[in-house]
Amino acid sequence: MALEANFCRVQLDQPGPGGIKQLLCVRRTRLSKTGQQICVGDRVLVEGIDWPEARGAVAAIEPRSSLLERPAVANCSRVVVAVALAQPQLDPLQLTRFLLTAERTGVTVELVLTKADLLTAAERSAWQERLAGWGYEPLLVSALQAEGLAPLQQRLLQPGIAVLCGPSGVGKSSLLNALMPDLALRVSAVSGRLQRGRHTTRHVELYPLAPAALLADTPGFNRPDLPLDPAELGPLFPEIRQRLAEGVCRFKNCLHQGDPGCAVGTSWDRHPLYLSCLEAVQSQAAREQRQRQSAAAGLKQRGHRREPLLDQRLRQLSRRRLRQNEAGSASDDD
């Protein structure tokens, strides 16, 4: 259900003795040693249960059907990207990066536009029309005015785990409070000077909406990661997928930059945003390639410059190691 510090709160499939439904668990060391990371939404095997104290230890993780890497949520069936139409102002590039992160999971992606009451009807219609061209049907909601909540709740009540993610300050906690008033989650106003959201949600947690429907509330962040491979970027755009279904590029390694023979072309709204993301991915790939070449050549990266790796025999001992050696010599003399 949630990860808090070094503990996991685990929801049991069947209540234990005394009607216990949740256990506070630690993680077995072998999970870390084998590189297995527990995420909210994982199905796990618990052993060493202390029923009177409602404690246990997570011993194994079952295979996942999907994984949202940031925020880390496993086995989700849909990702709900929430962004505000105002306060803070909607940034198309930031929204695109969130949608790309959601598309990488391979599950259904929903788009919710919060604070709809702050825009005029014409402005809301313009955003709906623009985002429909991106391949999404956004739901416009207002937690303050209780507008648009019924259609959203209807979608979230479908069985499975739905993940609510988005930038800080878009009203995700307010939206949850409107959907489930008993939660009474803490909310904060947007920073007046910077027009940025304040972090009120500190960890990922699952909340039950219905017997088979769970909703994950996640901390906000403002710069989602992009895929590492430039070739993986294009298929994450619904517009590109649609155009490639109608035609094929001349070259198999086409990156859809408007070159001759490209079936995607440039006459779509997000093409400049796609090029911006592609440039960021290529720059990151080039940096990692330079770092690998430097490591192979005996160089290391220190800030913005590269320095040679010193032979261990030429390295000076630290003051701590010198004191340890002196202490060891003194104990041998005794």
Secondary structure, DSSP 8 states (H G I E B T S, - for coil): -EEETTEEEEE-SS--GGG--EEEEEE-HHHHHTT----BT--EEEEEEETTTTEEEEEEE---S-EETTTTEES-SEEEEEEESTTTT--HHHHHHHHHHHHTTTSEEEEEEE-GGGS-HHHHHHHHHHHHHHT---EE-BTTTTBSHHHHHHHHTSSEEEEEE--TTS-HHHHHHHH-GGG--------TTT--------S-EEEEEETTEEEEE----S-----SSGGGTGGGSHHHHHHHHH---SSTT---SS-TT-SS-S-STTHHHHHHHHHHHHHHHHHHHHHHHHHHTTEEEETTEEEE---GGGS---HHHHHHHHHHHHHHH-
